[in-house]
Amino acid sequence: PLDGLIALYVITAVGFLVTKNEVVAAREMEYKLSFLLFPLLVVCLPPLDKALLNRLLWVFTAGCLTFLVAAVSFGIYRTIRTGDSGYLAYEDLSVFLHPTYMAMYQGVALFHLMQCHQRGEGLAGRAMLQRLAMAAVVVCIAMLASKAGLLSATRVCVFFALSHIRNGSGRSLAWLTSGAMVALLLIS
């Protein structure tokens, strides 16, 4: 996988060598610099143990939830101030990030929340708080109206249901939770 990220960056760089719009090419190469940095970090860092990896995932998820609250709050504030509900959707909602990236990050947070829910690890030890966080993430992804985000969230919900069924834990709970999440996506 790391070789693939490096190869993708090199292929993109070669493609941009023949472009006439050098400003756009330079900006795109800067955006895709993480394709090079991530493999370097993986090689340079010591191996992660499960406890550290779990803490990193919780920090990432907490950051996504914090950004979700901040972005939606700011969108509500601007909507009330201007009367324009457009501040609660797509680019105006995502504030500093591209909506697709924000939706994908929220999708990863949703996956982590659902995975922890399945293992019985609730947010602050509270399963209801975890379910509310999962629902908030799904609604936020739907508000962003990013096709990639909607697809990733739907995939996470279906994966969660199938995983629950495979583990033998309550089929009805798995389908009910996943169905509710997909319904939220479709309704929003």
C-alpha positions, 0 to 999 in steps of 0.5 A, spaced: 500 500 500 505 504 501 508 503 494 502 505 491 501 511 495 508 513 492 507 511 485 500 515 485 504 521 487 509 520 482 504 518 476 501 525 478 507 529 478 509 526 471 502 528 468 503 535 471 509 536 467 505 537 461 500 541 464 499 549 461 496 551 468 502 550 472 499 554 478 493 549 479 498 543 478 503 546 483 497 546 488 494 539 486 501 537 488 501 540 494 495 537 496 497 530 494 504 531 498 501 527 504 501 521 499 509 521 500 509 524 507 504 518 510 509 512 507 515 516 510 512 517 517 510 509 517 517 507 515 520 512 520 516 511 526 516 505 531 511 500 530 504 502 534 502 497 539 494 496 540 493 501 546 497 507 542 493 505 536 486 505 539 488 512 543 490 515 536 483 513 533 479 516 539 483 522 538 482 522 531 474 521 532 474 526 538 477 531 533 472 529 527 466 530 533 469 537 535 469 539 528 462 537 526 460 541 532 464 547 531 462 547 523 454 545 525 454 551 530 457 556 525 453 554 520 447 555 524 449 561 527 450 564 520 443 561 518 440 565 523 444 571 522 443 571 514 436 567 513 440 563 508 440 556 510 445 554 505 450 555 510 448 548 513 450 544 506 456 543 502 462 548 502 459 553 507 458 547 512 465 544 511 468 551 513 475 550 512 475 543 509 473 540 502 466 537 503 468 531 500 474 530 505 470 532 511 465 527 509 470 522 508 473 523 515 467 523 518 466 516 515 472 514 518 470 516 525 463 513 524 467 506 522 471 507 529 464 509 533 461 503 530 466 498 531 467 500 538 459 500 539 460 493 537 465 491 542 461 494 547 466 500 548 461 506 549 463 514 549 465 515 556 462 508 558 455 511 555 452 507 549 446 512 548 452 517 547 455 513 542 449 512 538 447 519 538 454 521 536 453 516 530 447 519 528 450 526 528 456 523 524 451 520 519 446 527 519 453 531 518 455 527 512 448 527 509 448 535 510 455 535 506 451 532 500 458 529 498 457 523 494 463 520 496 461 521 503 454 518 502 457 512 499 462 511 505 457 512 510 452 507 507 458 502 506 460 503 514 453 501 516 452 495 511 459 493 514 457 494 521 450 490 520 454 484 516 459 484 522 454 484 527 451 478 524 457 474 522 459 475 530 452 472 532 450 478 536 443 480 535 441 480 527 435 485 529 439 490 532 444 490 527 439 491 521 435 496 525 441 500 527 444 500 520 437 501 517 436 507 521 443 510 519 442 509 512 435 512 512 438 518 516 442 518 510 437 518 505 432 522 509 437 528 510 
